[in-house]
Amino acid sequence: MDFQQLTVFLSVAAHKSFSRAAESLYISQPAVSVRIKGLEEELGVILFDRSRPRELSLNEAGRKFLDYAQKLVNLKEEAQRQLALEESAAVGLVRLGASSVPGIYLLPFRLAEFKKRQLGIALSLSIMDSSQVLAKLINYDLDLGFVGSLVQDERLQYYPIADDELVLIAPPGHFNAALADAQAEGEVAVPLEICLSSNLILRESGSATRDLFEKALSHTGIILRDFAALTFIDNPEAIKQSVRGGLGISLVSRRTAEDYLQMKLVDGYRLAGLDLTRKIYLVRHTGRVLSRAVKLALDLFTAERSA
C-alpha cells in the first residue's frame, strides 16, 4: 500500500467514478483501475459496489477504510508541512552535549546569544565527560557536542571554537614558603617537584582536563603515584571549594578558576615545564543530516572563536 493508491482511492470515493477521478488526478482511467485493484488485492477486500458503473459507491468495507485512508493521507501532509516549516523558519530542538568546562563556563553565554537571535529554537544541554559526549554523538543521541580534547574518528568533525589552559590552584598561601625567592611579578611558574608533597585533587577518568594533565605529565618521568596523596572529584566547582578549604591542590581550566582567582579565594600558578594549553571544540557527526535549527546553531557557534 502506498500513498498514491490512497490518493486515488479517496478521489474515486469522492467523484464516484473512475473516469472523473482520472481527470482530476491527470492520469489515465486504466491507471486508476490498476491502483484500485492493487489496493483491494492488498487489503483482501472489495472496496466499491460496482453494480452501477455510472455511479460507483463505497460498500461497507470501503466506508470503513475511508476514514483510515484519509487519516493516513492527512498525516503525510502534516509531516510534509512541518518539515517544510522547519526548513523555512527557525524552529525545532537542538540537542547539545558538553563536557563540564565548555558546558558550565563557556556555553551559557553562547546559548544566551543564540536565543536572542533564534527564539523559536528549543535547546537541550546535557553535561557529561568528554568520552560520553563523543559516544552519544556517534550513537546519534546528540546533534552537537562540545569537548576539550580531540579523538581521531572519521565519523566526527571538529571545529576549534575557543582556547584554554590548565592552571595550578592551591589554598591561599600554600606555596608561599617554597616560593619565597620567586619573582612576585606576574603569575609564578611552580616547579612540579614542590607539588609532590601535596594531596593532588583530580577529575574523573574520561575528563579532558585530566587527560591533558596526564599526557603532559608523561613527558616528565613523574607519575600520579609520586604525589603524597590523590583525591578524585568529578565536579569542577567541588574541586575549587575543596582547594579553597585546604584539601589539596589541583589542575583546572583557567575558565573554571577565574572567579576564585579574582576573589583571591585560591592562589593560581603556571606549572613550570609543562604545556597545558588546549583548544575547546565543537563536534558533530559527519553522517548526520542537519536540520535547519542545528545548522543555525552550528553556524553561530563556529562564527567567532572565543578568546
C-alpha positions in Angstrom: 0.0 0.0 0.0 1.4 3.4 -0.9 0.1 7.0 -0.7 -0.6 7.1 -4.4 -3.1 4.3 -4.1 -4.7 6.0 -1.1 -5.0 9.3 -3.0 -6.6 7.5 -6.0 -9.0 5.7 -3.7 -10.1 8.9 -2.0 -10.6 10.6 -5.4 -12.7 7.7 -6.7 -14.7 7.7 -3.5 -15.3 11.5 -3.8 -16.2 11.5 -7.5 -18.0 8.1 -7.5 -16.3 7.5 -10.9 -13.1 6.1 -12.2 -13.1 8.4 -15.2 -13.8 11.6 -13.2 -11.2 10.6 -10.7 -8.7 10.1 -13.5 -9.5 13.5 -14.9 -9.0 15.2 -11.5 -5.7 13.4 -10.9 -4.4 13.9 -14.5 -3.8 10.2 -15.1 -5.5 7.7 -17.3 -8.6 5.7 -16.3 -6.8 2.4 -16.7 -4.1 3.7 -14.3 -6.9 4.4 -11.8 -8.4 1.0 -12.2 -5.0 -0.7 -11.7 -4.3 1.2 -8.5 -7.7 0.4 -7.0 -7.4 -3.2 -8.0 -4.0 -3.4 -6.4 -5.2 -1.8 -3.2 -8.2 -4.2 -2.9 -5.9 -7.2 -3.5 -3.5 -6.0 -0.8 -6.3 -5.4 1.7 -8.1 -8.6 0.7 -11.5 -6.9 0.3 -13.6 -5.2 -2.4 -14.0 -1.5 -1.6 -16.6 -0.4 -4.2 -20.0 -1.5 -5.2 -19.7 -1.8 -9.0 -23.3 -2.8 -9.7 -23.9 0.6 -11.1 -20.9 1.5 -13.3 -22.0 5.1 -13.8 -22.4 5.8 -10.1 -19.8 3.9 -8.0 -20.3 3.8 -4.3 -18.4 2.5 -1.4 -19.5 -0.7 0.1 -19.3 -1.4 3.9 -15.6 -2.3 3.8 -14.9 0.8 1.7 -16.7 3.0 4.1 -14.7 1.6 7.0 -11.4 2.0 5.1 -12.3 5.6 4.0 -11.5 7.0 7.5 -8.2 5.2 7.7 -7.1 6.3 4.2 -8.0 9.9 5.0 -6.1 9.9 8.3 -3.0 8.4 6.6 -3.0 11.0 3.8 -3.6 13.8 6.4 -0.7 12.5 8.5 1.6 12.5 5.4 0.5 16.1 4.5 1.0 17.2 8.1 4.5 15.7 8.2 5.3 17.5 4.9 4.0 20.8 6.3 6.0 20.5 9.5 9.2 19.6 7.6 8.7 22.5 5.2 8.1 24.8 8.1 11.3 23.7 9.8 13.2 24.4 6.6 11.7 27.8 6.1 11.6 29.0 9.7 13.9 28.7 12.7 12.0 26.1 14.8 12.9 22.8 16.2 15.0 21.2 19.0 18.8 21.2 19.1 20.3 18.6 21.5 23.7 19.6 22.9 26.1 17.7 25.0 29.2 19.2 26.6 32.0 18.3 29.0 32.0 20.4 32.2 34.3 23.2 31.2 32.6 24.3 28.0 29.2 23.3 29.3 29.4 25.3 32.5 31.8 28.1 31.8 31.6 28.8 28.0 28.3 27.7 26.6 25.8 29.6 28.8 26.9 32.9 27.2 26.8 31.4 23.7 23.4 30.0 24.3 22.1 33.3 25.6 23.2 35.0 22.4 21.8 32.2 20.3 18.3 32.5 21.9 18.3 36.3 21.3 18.6 35.6 17.6 16.6 32.4 17.3 13.8 32.5 19.9 11.8 29.7 18.2 14.5 27.1 18.5 14.5 24.9 21.7 17.8 23.9 23.2 18.6 20.9 25.4 22.1 20.8 27.1 23.5 17.8 28.9 26.7 17.9 30.9 28.9 14.8 31.0 32.6 13.9 30.5 34.2 14.2 27.1 34.2 10.5 26.3 30.4 10.3 26.9 29.8 13.3 24.7 31.6 11.6 21.8 29.9 8.3 22.4 26.5 9.9 22.3 27.3 11.8 19.1 28.4 8.6 17.4 25.2 7.0 18.5 23.1 9.9 17.2 21.8 10.8 20.6 23.1 14.4 20.3 23.1 16.9 17.5 26.3 18.8 18.6 28.9 18.3 21.2 31.5 20.5 23.0 34.7 18.9 24.4 38.2 19.9 25.5 40.0 17.1 23.7 40.2 15.7 20.2 39.9 12.0 19.5 40.6 10.8 15.9 37.5 9.2 14.4 36.4 9.5 10.8 32.8 9.8 11.9 33.5 13.0 13.9 34.2 16.5 12.6 35.8 19.1 15.0 35.7 22.9 14.9 38.0 24.8 17.3 35.9 27.5 19.0 38.0 28.6 22.0 41.4 28.4 23.6 42.0 27.3 27.2 44.8 26.2 29.5 45.2 24.4 32.8 46.4 26.3 35.9 47.5 25.0 39.2 45.3 26.2 42.1 46.3 25.9 45.7 44.9 27.1 49.1 45.9 30.7 49.8 49.5 30.8 51.0 50.1 27.1 50.3 53.3 27.6 48.3 54.4 30.9 50.0 57.4 29.4 51.8 58.5 27.3 48.9 58.3 30.3 46.5 59.7 32.9 48.9 62.5 33.8 46.5 60.4 33.7 43.3 59.6 36.8 41.4 56.3 38.3 42.7 55.5 40.0 39.4 53.1 38.2 37.2 51.9 34.6 37.6 54.6 32.4 39.2 55.7 29.2 37.5 55.7 26.5 40.1 58.3 23.6 39.7 56.5 20.3 39.5 58.8 18.8 42.2 57.5 21.1 45.0 53.9 19.9 44.3 54.7 16.2 45.0 54.3 16.6 48.8 50.7 17.8 48.4 47.4 16.0 48.0 46.5 16.2 44.3 42.8 16.6 43.5 42.0 15.1 40.1 38.9 14.9 37.8 37.4 11.6 36.9 38.7 9.2 34.3 37.4 10.3 30.9 37.7 14.0 31.7 39.6 16.0 29.0 41.2 18.1 31.8 42.7 15.1 33.5 43.7 13.5 30.1 45.6 16.7 29.2 47.5 16.8 32.6 48.4 13.1 32.5 49.6 13.4 28.9 51.8 16.4 29.8 53.0 14.5 33.0 54.1 11.5 30.9 57.0 13.5 29.4 58.5 14.3 32.9 59.1 10.9 34.3 56.7 11.7 37.2 53.6 9.6 37.6 50.4 10.3 39.7 51.5 7.9 42.4 54.5 10.1 43.1 52.2 12.7 44.8 51.8 12.4 48.5 48.1 11.6 48.1 45.4 11.6 45.4 41.7 12.6 45.7 39.2 12.2 42.9 36.3 14.6 42.5 34.1 14.7 39.4 32.8 18.2 39.7 34.9 21.4 39.0 33.0 23.5 41.4 33.5 20.9 44.2 37.2 20.8 43.3 37.6 24.6 43.7 35.7 24.5 47.0 37.9 21.7 48.2 41.1 23.6 47.3 39.8 26.7 48.9 39.0 24.7 52.1 42.6 23.3 52.2 42.0 19.7 51.0 44.8 19.9 48.4 46.0 21.3 45.1 44.5 20.8 41.6 45.0 21.4 37.9 41.9 23.1 36.5 40.8 25.0 33.4 41.6 28.7 33.7 38.0 29.4 32.7 36.9 27.3 35.8 39.2 29.2 38.2 38.8 32.8 37.0 36.2 33.8 39.6 38.1 32.2 42.5 41.4 33.8 41.4 39.9 37.2 41.1 38.4 37.0 44.6 41.7 35.5 45.9 39.9 32.5 47.3 42.7 30.3 45.9 46.2 31.0 44.6 46.9 30.4 40.9 50.2 29.4 39.2 51.5 28.1 36.0 53.2 24.7 36.2 56.8 25.0 35.1 58.0 22.9 32.1 54.5 21.6 31.1 52.5 22.6 28.1 48.9 22.7 29.4 47.3 24.7 26.7 44.4 23.2 24.6 41.5 24.1 22.4 37.8 23.6 23.1 36.0 22.0 20.1 32.5 21.9 18.8 32.0 18.4 17.4 29.4 16.9 15.0 28.7 13.5 13.4 29.7 13.6 9.7 26.9 11.2 8.8 24.1 13.2 10.5 21.8 15.2 8.2 21.5 18.5 10.0 18.1 20.2 10.4 17.8 23.9 9.8 17.8 24.5 13.5 21.1 22.6 14.0 22.7 24.3 11.0 21.9 27.7 12.5 23.4 26.6 15.9 26.5 25.3 14.1 26.9 28.5 12.2 26.6 30.7 15.2 28.9 28.6 17.5 31.6 28.5 14.8 31.3 32.0 13.5 33.6 33.6 16.1 36.2 31.9 18.2 36.1 33.0 21.9 39.3 34.3 23.4 
